[in-house]
Structures are given as C-alpha cells and as structure tokens.
Amino acid sequence: MPEIKFTKEEKERLIPKIKMYLNDELDLEVGNFDAEFLLDFFSEEIGSYFYNQGIQDSLAMLDARMEDVKESIYVLEKAVKL
C-alpha cells in the first residue's frame, strides 16, 4: 500500500482544524509544529484503516453498479422459440 502523504496545501487546511479541535475539546493549545506532528502520527498509525475502508466502500459501490449492468444486459436477452 502506498504511504499516505498530504500535500502542503492539505496540511495548511488540516493543521488549523487539529489545533481548533484540541483547543475546543481538550482545552489544549498547540503550535503548528505539534499539530503537524500529530497529523503525521495519525496518518502513519491509523491512516491505513481509513484507506482500506475507502477501498472497501469503492468495491461495494462497484459491485452494486455491476449488478445494475448485469440486469441491463439480461433485459436485452431474446426469448427463444422451441
């Protein structure tokens, strides 16, 4: 599995959210470095779980779509006269 990496722009959007969450929920003020470190830690330690769930969700959606395609193909089937 590829390593989960965030772009600079993604980190710029995520770090303030982490800081706000820690401040609002835990009354803990952290700087950008600490918030980025926490983001990196979570992406390395639990990112795979989110990634794998996304894969499973995609496969489930693909399975549902394939069932629709199969049904559409069966509709095209012609009756056979004996």
C-alpha positions as CSV (number, residue, x, y, z in Angstrom):
1,M,0.0,0.0,0.0
2,P,1.3,3.5,-0.8
3,E,2.3,5.7,2.1
4,I,-0.3,8.3,2.9
5,K,1.2,11.8,2.4
6,F,-0.5,15.1,2.5
7,T,0.4,18.0,0.2
8,K,1.5,21.3,1.6
9,E,-1.9,22.8,0.8
10,E,-3.8,19.9,2.5
11,K,-1.6,20.3,5.6
12,E,-2.4,24.0,5.6
13,R,-6.1,23.2,5.7
14,L,-5.8,20.4,8.2
15,I,-3.4,21.8,10.8
16,P,-5.8,24.7,11.9
17,K,-8.6,22.1,12.3
18,I,-6.4,20.0,14.6
19,K,-5.4,23.0,16.6
20,M,-9.0,24.1,16.9
21,Y,-10.2,20.6,17.9
22,L,-7.5,20.3,20.6
23,N,-8.3,23.7,21.9
24,D,-12.1,23.3,21.9
25,E,-12.4,19.7,23.1
26,L,-9.3,19.3,25.3
27,D,-8.5,22.9,26.3
28,L,-5.1,22.3,24.9
29,E,-3.2,24.9,22.9
30,V,-0.6,23.6,20.5
31,G,1.5,25.2,17.8
32,N,1.7,24.4,14.1
33,F,4.6,22.0,14.6
34,D,2.9,20.0,17.2
35,A,-0.3,19.8,15.2
36,E,1.6,18.7,12.1
37,F,3.4,16.1,14.1
38,L,0.1,14.8,15.4
39,L,-1.3,14.7,11.8
40,D,1.8,12.8,10.6
41,F,1.5,10.4,13.6
42,F,-2.2,9.6,12.9
43,S,-1.6,9.3,9.1
44,E,1.2,6.8,9.7
45,E,-0.5,4.8,12.5
46,I,-4.2,4.7,11.5
47,G,-4.3,6.1,8.0
48,S,-4.2,2.6,6.6
49,Y,-7.5,1.8,8.3
50,F,-9.2,4.8,6.6
51,Y,-7.6,4.0,3.3
52,N,-8.7,0.4,3.5
53,Q,-12.2,1.4,4.4
54,G,-12.3,3.6,1.3
55,I,-11.2,0.7,-0.8
56,Q,-14.0,-1.5,0.7
57,D,-16.5,1.2,0.1
58,S,-15.4,1.6,-3.5
59,L,-15.6,-2.2,-4.1
60,A,-19.1,-2.3,-2.6
61,M,-20.2,0.6,-4.9
62,L,-18.6,-1.2,-7.9
63,D,-20.4,-4.4,-7.0
64,A,-23.7,-2.6,-6.9
65,R,-23.0,-1.0,-10.3
66,M,-22.0,-4.3,-11.8
67,E,-25.3,-5.8,-10.7
68,D,-27.1,-2.9,-12.5
69,V,-25.1,-3.6,-15.6
70,K,-25.9,-7.3,-15.4
71,E,-29.6,-6.6,-15.1
72,S,-29.4,-4.3,-18.1
73,I,-27.8,-7.0,-20.1
74,Y,-30.3,-9.6,-19.1
75,V,-33.1,-7.3,-20.3
76,L,-31.6,-7.5,-23.8
77,E,-31.9,-11.2,-23.9
78,K,-34.3,-12.5,-26.6
79,A,-36.9,-15.2,-26.0
80,V,-36.1,-18.5,-27.6
81,K,-38.9,-20.3,-29.6
82,L,-38.9,-24.0,-29.3
